[in-house]
């Protein structure tokens, strides 16, 4: 008789996405830490290099956390929070900066990445949900027990070989 078990499953696609987002965070963070002046000029907010460096350090920290942690959930939530801060900063760049178009493009890119972060967070949250899994290991797949079925097919094939063309005449007439 089959028995139900309550289990949780790992969401491999969400964990793979989290790993990719970790590498993306490290790459973006390195760009922000190593080239804050160029990014500040591109976004139209020269003089904010320290803030861009701080955002880069945050990106690197969340990226390393995603790659090294067995539980990526808190790090993904950290990315979502960081994305919200980035969007606020980019919104101010659009409003008061000298390169509004570039800041708007960057805000669109951050919004897209935020959607990926939220999707990943939802996938990781589903790992904690219990699902019912049935255990059918006590079943053989035969209409009767395995011992009762053993040799039956061979006997049917032997009977078929005794008939002309391998089939009994009564089957051919129907």
C-alpha beads as a LAMMPS data file, in Angstrom:
LAMMPS data file: protein, C-alpha beads

174 atoms
173 bonds

1 atom types
1 bond types

-500.0 500.0 xlo xhi
-500.0 500.0 ylo yhi
-500.0 500.0 zlo zhi

Masses

1 110.0

Atoms # bond

1 1 1 0.000 0.000 0.000
2 1 1 1.410 3.422 -0.929
3 1 1 2.265 5.858 1.844
4 1 1 2.230 9.678 1.595
5 1 1 5.210 11.668 2.887
6 1 1 5.435 15.444 3.407
7 1 1 8.707 16.728 1.898
8 1 1 10.275 19.905 0.526
9 1 1 12.160 20.151 -2.766
10 1 1 15.123 22.292 -3.769
11 1 1 14.322 24.753 -6.550
12 1 1 17.398 24.251 -8.731
13 1 1 16.450 26.882 -11.305
14 1 1 16.048 29.569 -8.615
15 1 1 19.391 28.587 -7.071
16 1 1 21.068 28.741 -10.489
17 1 1 19.563 32.193 -11.056
18 1 1 20.777 33.277 -7.605
19 1 1 24.289 32.122 -8.505
20 1 1 24.167 34.076 -11.785
21 1 1 22.920 37.159 -9.949
22 1 1 25.818 36.734 -7.525
23 1 1 28.343 36.864 -10.364
24 1 1 26.493 39.819 -11.890
25 1 1 26.650 41.650 -8.534
26 1 1 30.385 41.123 -8.277
27 1 1 30.956 42.379 -11.827
28 1 1 28.764 45.445 -11.365
29 1 1 30.270 46.147 -7.961
30 1 1 33.800 46.007 -9.350
31 1 1 32.837 48.487 -12.068
32 1 1 31.355 50.827 -9.451
33 1 1 34.361 50.553 -7.155
34 1 1 37.013 50.845 -9.879
35 1 1 35.365 53.485 -12.130
36 1 1 33.145 55.696 -9.955
37 1 1 34.144 58.898 -11.769
38 1 1 33.189 57.593 -15.197
39 1 1 29.881 56.229 -13.894
40 1 1 29.120 59.522 -12.098
41 1 1 29.735 61.492 -15.291
42 1 1 27.707 59.006 -17.362
43 1 1 24.747 59.335 -14.969
44 1 1 25.100 63.115 -14.820
45 1 1 25.984 63.341 -11.123
46 1 1 29.682 64.231 -10.894
47 1 1 30.901 64.620 -7.344
48 1 1 29.021 61.533 -6.062
49 1 1 31.901 59.082 -6.535
50 1 1 31.866 58.089 -2.849
51 1 1 28.208 57.096 -3.046
52 1 1 28.846 55.057 -6.204
53 1 1 31.789 53.311 -4.508
54 1 1 29.554 52.473 -1.522
55 1 1 26.941 50.989 -3.868
56 1 1 29.718 48.970 -5.500
57 1 1 30.882 47.618 -2.141
58 1 1 27.288 46.631 -1.351
59 1 1 26.993 44.845 -4.711
60 1 1 30.238 42.936 -4.132
61 1 1 29.157 41.935 -0.609
62 1 1 25.787 40.578 -1.778
63 1 1 27.434 38.818 -4.725
64 1 1 29.968 37.062 -2.518
65 1 1 27.193 36.203 -0.061
66 1 1 25.112 34.637 -2.829
67 1 1 28.018 32.549 -4.078
68 1 1 29.271 31.342 -0.687
69 1 1 26.040 30.821 1.245
70 1 1 24.052 27.599 1.420
71 1 1 20.915 29.726 1.911
72 1 1 20.806 32.475 -0.747
73 1 1 17.422 33.874 0.394
74 1 1 18.678 36.666 2.689
75 1 1 21.234 37.742 0.091
76 1 1 18.575 37.948 -2.626
77 1 1 16.452 40.085 -0.303
78 1 1 19.548 42.239 0.228
79 1 1 19.837 42.632 -3.539
80 1 1 16.189 43.690 -3.768
81 1 1 16.735 46.305 -1.054
82 1 1 19.878 47.526 -2.811
83 1 1 17.984 47.757 -6.089
84 1 1 15.381 49.933 -4.377
85 1 1 18.139 52.267 -3.143
86 1 1 19.680 52.333 -6.617
87 1 1 16.325 53.225 -8.184
88 1 1 15.875 56.088 -5.716
89 1 1 19.353 57.392 -6.568
90 1 1 18.749 57.041 -10.289
91 1 1 15.397 58.792 -9.897
92 1 1 17.229 61.743 -8.339
93 1 1 19.733 61.620 -11.218
94 1 1 16.894 61.763 -13.723
95 1 1 15.346 64.680 -11.873
96 1 1 18.423 66.777 -11.033
97 1 1 21.345 65.364 -13.041
98 1 1 22.831 66.585 -16.287
99 1 1 22.442 63.275 -18.183
100 1 1 18.766 62.391 -17.685
101 1 1 18.581 60.015 -20.657
102 1 1 21.546 57.955 -19.457
103 1 1 20.116 57.845 -15.929
104 1 1 16.724 56.751 -17.304
105 1 1 18.372 53.945 -19.296
106 1 1 20.251 52.830 -16.188
107 1 1 17.013 52.949 -14.165
108 1 1 15.322 50.729 -16.741
109 1 1 18.174 48.235 -16.535
110 1 1 18.004 48.224 -12.728
111 1 1 14.228 47.720 -12.890
112 1 1 14.748 44.681 -15.134
113 1 1 17.334 43.202 -12.785
114 1 1 14.993 43.905 -9.860
115 1 1 12.330 41.823 -11.618
116 1 1 14.843 38.963 -11.868
117 1 1 15.702 39.367 -8.178
118 1 1 12.026 39.226 -7.207
119 1 1 11.468 36.173 -9.407
120 1 1 14.446 34.465 -7.798
121 1 1 13.179 35.344 -4.300
122 1 1 9.773 33.822 -5.112
123 1 1 11.419 30.662 -6.422
124 1 1 13.587 30.344 -3.327
125 1 1 10.584 30.962 -1.049
126 1 1 8.783 28.020 -2.676
127 1 1 11.489 25.680 -1.372
128 1 1 10.006 25.838 2.129
129 1 1 6.547 24.681 1.069
130 1 1 5.665 21.122 2.001
131 1 1 4.410 18.901 -0.797
132 1 1 2.944 15.416 -0.616
133 1 1 5.046 12.723 -2.215
134 1 1 3.730 9.188 -2.512
135 1 1 5.902 6.128 -1.949
136 1 1 5.037 3.336 -4.390
137 1 1 8.062 1.159 -3.649
138 1 1 5.825 -1.653 -2.385
139 1 1 4.205 -2.035 -5.830
140 1 1 5.580 -4.292 -8.549
141 1 1 3.538 -3.000 -11.501
142 1 1 2.101 -6.451 -12.197
143 1 1 -1.615 -7.302 -11.859
144 1 1 -0.630 -10.090 -9.483
145 1 1 2.472 -10.423 -7.353
146 1 1 5.855 -10.790 -9.039
147 1 1 6.128 -14.445 -8.023
148 1 1 2.721 -15.258 -9.555
149 1 1 3.647 -13.507 -12.818
150 1 1 7.088 -15.087 -13.188
151 1 1 7.200 -17.325 -16.278
152 1 1 3.722 -16.360 -17.535
153 1 1 4.935 -14.285 -20.500
154 1 1 7.317 -17.009 -21.590
155 1 1 4.445 -19.526 -21.536
156 1 1 2.275 -17.217 -23.663
157 1 1 5.072 -16.756 -26.207
158 1 1 5.658 -20.519 -26.348
159 1 1 1.956 -21.065 -27.069
160 1 1 2.079 -18.406 -29.786
161 1 1 5.084 -20.042 -31.456
162 1 1 3.129 -23.289 -31.721
163 1 1 0.458 -21.577 -33.849
164 1 1 0.908 -20.799 -37.569
165 1 1 2.293 -17.241 -38.069
166 1 1 2.664 -17.002 -34.277
167 1 1 -1.018 -16.173 -33.630
168 1 1 -3.917 -18.435 -32.763
169 1 1 -6.500 -18.745 -35.546
170 1 1 -9.271 -17.485 -33.229
171 1 1 -7.454 -14.107 -32.789
172 1 1 -7.067 -13.651 -36.529
173 1 1 -10.795 -14.111 -37.155
174 1 1 -11.888 -11.322 -34.805

Bonds

1 1 1 2
2 1 2 3
3 1 3 4
4 1 4 5
5 1 5 6
6 1 6 7
7 1 7 8
8 1 8 9
9 1 9 10
10 1 10 11
11 1 11 12
12 1 12 13
13 1 13 14
14 1 14 15
15 1 15 16
16 1 16 17
17 1 17 18
18 1 18 19
19 1 19 20
20 1 20 21
21 1 21 22
22 1 22 23
23 1 23 24
24 1 24 25
25 1 25 26
26 1 26 27
27 1 27 28
28 1 28 29
29 1 29 30
30 1 30 31
31 1 31 32
32 1 32 33
33 1 33 34
34 1 34 35
35 1 35 36
36 1 36 37
37 1 37 38
38 1 38 39
39 1 39 40
40 1 40 41
41 1 41 42
42 1 42 43
43 1 43 44
44 1 44 45
45 1 45 46
46 1 46 47
47 1 47 48
48 1 48 49
49 1 49 50
50 1 50 51
51 1 51 52
52 1 52 53
53 1 53 54
54 1 54 55
55 1 55 56
56 1 56 57
57 1 57 58
58 1 58 59
59 1 59 60
60 1 60 61
61 1 61 62
62 1 62 63
63 1 63 64
64 1 64 65
65 1 65 66
66 1 66 67
67 1 67 68
68 1 68 69
69 1 69 70
70 1 70 71
71 1 71 72
72 1 72 73
73 1 73 74
74 1 74 75
75 1 75 76
76 1 76 77
77 1 77 78
78 1 78 79
79 1 79 80
80 1 80 81
81 1 81 82
82 1 82 83
83 1 83 84
84 1 84 85
85 1 85 86
86 1 86 87
87 1 87 88
88 1 88 89
89 1 89 90
90 1 90 91
91 1 91 92
92 1 92 93
93 1 93 94
94 1 94 95
95 1 95 96
96 1 96 97
97 1 97 98
98 1 98 99
99 1 99 100
100 1 100 101
101 1 101 102
102 1 102 103
103 1 103 104
104 1 104 105
105 1 105 106
106 1 106 107
107 1 107 108
108 1 108 109
109 1 109 110
110 1 110 111
111 1 111 112
112 1 112 113
113 1 113 114
114 1 114 115
115 1 115 116
116 1 116 117
117 1 117 118
118 1 118 119
119 1 119 120
120 1 120 121
121 1 121 122
122 1 122 123
123 1 123 124
124 1 124 125
125 1 125 126
126 1 126 127
127 1 127 128
128 1 128 129
129 1 129 130
130 1 130 131
131 1 131 132
132 1 132 133
133 1 133 134
134 1 134 135
135 1 135 136
136 1 136 137
137 1 137 138
138 1 138 139
139 1 139 140
140 1 140 141
141 1 141 142
142 1 142 143
143 1 143 144
144 1 144 145
145 1 145 146
146 1 146 147
147 1 147 148
148 1 148 149
149 1 149 150
150 1 150 151
151 1 151 152
152 1 152 153
153 1 153 154
154 1 154 155
155 1 155 156
156 1 156 157
157 1 157 158
158 1 158 159
159 1 159 160
160 1 160 161
161 1 161 162
162 1 162 163
163 1 163 164
164 1 164 165
165 1 165 166
166 1 166 167
167 1 167 168
168 1 168 169
169 1 169 170
170 1 170 171
171 1 171 172
172 1 172 173
173 1 173 174
